[in-house]
Amino acid sequence: MALRVFGLNLVKTNRNVLQNICKTSATPTQQTVAPYATEVTVQAAPAAVQKQKVSKAMKAYLKRANEHDEFMKTQHLEFQIGKRHLANMMGADPETFTQEDIDEAIEYLFPSGLFDKKARPAMKSPDEVFPARKAAEFDETGRPFHSMFYTGKPNFFQLLHDIVQETNKVHELEERLLRLGNTPDENQKLDTTGFQLMPKDQLELLLVESIADIEYSNFVNSMERLIALPYAYKSKEFIERFLKPLMDQSKQLEIPKPRIDEQGRQYITTYECLRKTARADVTVRLPGTGKISINGQDIFYFPEEKCREQLLFPLQFSEMLGKVDVEANVEGGGPSGQSGAIRWGIAMSLRSFVDQEMIESMRLAGLLTRDYRIRERKKFGQEGARRKYTWKKR
């Protein structure tokens, strides 16, 4: 019994001695390490805390992205200020002044007869004027913001992901209602008549990414499956973002068919050709020799050359000069108003003798648009319509 007690005391003494030796031989680094920290975590800790270096290319990329964002903010602010000034000039409410109102105001204040619309004065939102650019896609450490960055087209695949999510939501709603014994209401079914899915080029502008034809087909198939669901109207707001209205055919002007006169020639007569206070009726006959008759006189009815050029412009533009005869009866107004009225009548009559492509070119050139401008009246307390009396101090 005494030997057993002596052996236990010896084991305890040896264990205490070993623990003291381990404590005294431990390094300072090992003493500060937490009990659950392994050798691997101890060695990796300094590297994780170390500040990562940013390359010059990364700094330049982030700098350009930030400069572009600041530039767009400035342009948006200037656009809002310009819109307010324009609304005040037109006597309208700046808060309800739309882009259509801006276009009409600029067309009224700065009339232009330039052929190319891009050359005419305009004021658009900065988002339409400046091409869209992707924002910074990763931070200074190189970590991408988007979870689908490594797909190469994160915005497109995010869109497909959103479509799948909306489809799953509609499926879950349908299953939940079927368990309750409810059937879909046909009156609430989503009607997309008169609309079509956004074309590929517009989708690329929206996503700021270029996509292949097969990827666009996947987008169309996914959207069609979503639209075909009986409860698709629950995702109406999401679907309408990618729908584009079809052109209303009823709004297109019907082109009159030519009639046949006694000599067997085709002719078209356009009535109510208005410009300022002038009123004209114009008849165009095909085939012809290029004869122009105005109130029984030739083209020199207008002594000024610019008025004669007004008459010849639609004929030259449509390449019909010397191929048709023109007869016009005009009254009221002056030379400028009368020549403008006849010019519009000739252009409208020529639609029956040219192809659809030429008609579209004439429309873009402004030949088919009636000019409603008239002389602005004198204002009370002013010398003229816009001119003010000379201010005198004494």
MOLINHU-V366703 format. One line per field, one symbol per residue. phi: phi as a letter, one per 20 degrees, with the letter a starting at -180 (. if undefined). psi: psi as a letter, one per 40 degrees, with the letter a starting at -180 (. if undefined). Layout:
phi->???
psi->???
This chain:
phi->.fffffffffffffffffffffffeffffffeffgeeefffffeffffffffedfffffffffffffffffffffffffffffffffffemdeffdeeffffffffffecfbdffeffeefbcdfgfefeffcffgebefeneffefdfefncffffffffffffffffffffffffffenedfeffeffddfnccfgffffffffelbeceffffffffffffffffffdfffdffffffddcffffffefffefefddefenefbcddeledbldecbcccddcfbdnfccclndeffgefeffffffffgffffeldfndcdcccccbmmdgfffffffgfffffffgfdceffffffffffnfeefeefcffffefncfbfcfdffecfc
psi->ddddddddddddddddddddddddeiiddddeiidehidddddedddddhhiihiddddddddddddddddddddddddddddddddddefihddehidddddddddddghifidhddeiiihiiddddhiiiiiheiadeehidhdfdeedgddddddddddddddddddddddddddeeiiihddehhhfheiiihidddddddefihiidddddddddddddddeidfeedfddddedeihiihhddehhhhiiiihadeeiiihhhifhihbeihihhhhhhiaeehhhhfeiadedhdidddddddedddddefeheeiihhihiiiaadddddddddddddddedeeiidddddddddeedehhhehihhiiiheidaddhiihhhd.
